Amino acid sequence: MNAPNAFRVANSTRLAALALVFGCFGCAVTSVTRSGERFPPFPEDCAIDFRYGDVNKAMQLTASGYVQVASMTVSRAGDSLDENMKAVARPEACKVGAHVAMLVSSQSGDPSYVSFVLLRKQ
C-alpha cells in the first residue's frame, strides 16, 4: 500500500474510533456489585420482576425467602422504570441470577442515577 492510501486508511480508522466514542456519549452505564451467594446466570432476556421499593421493602422480601444477590447502579438511562431502563437493567440482573430488580433510589439530572437491589427467590 502506498503512503497516501496508508494515510487515508489510518485516518478512516481514527475517525471510526472517534465516532464510536462520541456516538455513545450519554449511553447508559451499569455497575454491579455482587453480595452473598453466587447463583448461575439466567439467559440475558430472562423474566425479571421490576418494582419500586426501598430498603424496608427489600428486607420484607428477604424475610419471605429472597436473598440479595447484588446491587446495581445505572447511570445515564433516566430515573424511572420505563422500558429503556428495563432494557438496560435486565441483562445485568439476569447475569447474577436475580428474579427481582427493585429500584430503591434515583437521582434525576445529568447524569441520572438509579440504584437497584437484585434479589433471588431461594
C-alpha positions in Angstrom: 0.0 0.0 0.0 1.5 3.4 -0.9 1.9 6.2 1.6 -1.2 8.3 0.6 -3.5 5.2 0.8 -2.0 4.1 4.2 -2.6 7.6 5.5 -6.3 7.5 4.3 -6.8 4.1 6.0 -5.2 5.3 9.2 -7.4 8.4 9.3 -10.5 6.5 8.5 -9.7 4.1 11.4 -9.2 7.0 13.8 -12.4 8.7 12.6 -14.4 5.5 13.1 -13.0 5.1 16.6 -13.9 8.7 17.5 -17.4 8.3 16.1 -17.8 5.2 18.3 -16.6 7.0 21.4 -18.6 10.2 20.8 -21.6 8.5 19.3 -22.0 6.7 22.7 -21.8 9.9 24.7 -24.8 9.7 27.0 -25.1 5.9 26.8 -26.2 4.1 29.9 -23.5 2.7 32.2 -24.1 -0.1 34.7 -22.1 -1.1 37.7 -23.0 -4.3 39.6 -21.7 -5.3 43.0 -22.3 -8.9 43.9 -23.2 -9.9 47.5 -23.8 -13.1 49.3 -24.1 -16.4 47.5 -23.4 -16.9 43.8 -26.0 -18.3 41.5 -25.9 -19.5 37.9 -26.8 -16.8 35.4 -30.1 -16.8 33.5 -30.4 -16.1 29.8 -29.8 -12.4 29.0 -33.5 -11.8 28.2 -34.9 -13.6 31.3 -38.1 -12.6 33.1 -37.3 -10.0 35.8 -39.9 -8.7 38.2 -39.2 -4.9 38.2 -40.6 -3.0 41.1 -40.2 0.3 43.0 -39.3 -0.1 46.7 -37.0 0.9 49.4 -34.7 -0.8 51.9 -37.7 -1.8 54.1 -39.5 -3.5 51.2 -36.2 -5.3 50.2 -36.0 -6.5 53.8 -39.6 -7.7 53.7 -38.7 -9.8 50.6 -35.6 -11.3 52.3 -37.9 -12.2 55.3 -40.2 -14.1 52.9 -37.5 -16.2 51.3 -35.5 -14.0 48.9 -31.8 -13.3 49.1 -29.9 -10.3 47.9 -27.5 -11.3 45.1 -26.3 -7.9 44.1 -26.8 -4.2 44.0 -26.7 -2.3 40.7 -26.3 1.3 39.7 -27.4 2.5 36.3 -26.4 6.0 35.1 -27.4 8.0 32.1 -30.6 6.0 31.4 -33.2 8.1 33.2 -34.6 7.9 36.7 -37.7 5.7 36.4 -38.7 2.1 35.5 -39.6 2.8 31.9 -38.9 0.4 29.1 -35.5 1.9 28.3 -34.4 1.4 31.9 -35.7 -2.2 31.9 -33.8 -2.9 28.7 -30.5 -1.7 30.3 -31.0 -3.3 33.7 -32.4 -6.7 32.6 -29.2 -8.3 31.1 -27.2 -7.4 34.2 -29.9 -8.7 36.6 -30.1 -11.9 34.6 -26.3 -12.4 34.7 -26.4 -12.6 38.5 -29.4 -14.9 38.6 -31.9 -12.4 40.0 -35.7 -12.7 40.0 -36.5 -9.2 41.2 -34.9 -5.9 40.4 -36.1 -3.3 43.0 -35.5 0.3 42.2 -34.7 1.7 45.7 -33.3 5.2 44.9 -32.9 7.6 41.9 -31.5 10.9 41.0 -32.6 12.9 38.0 -30.3 15.3 36.2 -27.3 14.9 34.0 -26.2 12.3 34.6 -29.1 10.5 36.1 -28.5 7.6 38.6 -30.7 4.7 39.7 -29.9 2.2 42.3 -31.4 -1.3 42.3 -31.3 -4.2 44.8 -31.2 -7.5 43.0 -32.9 -10.4 44.7 -33.5 -14.1 44.1 -36.1 -16.5 45.5 -34.5 -19.4 47.3 
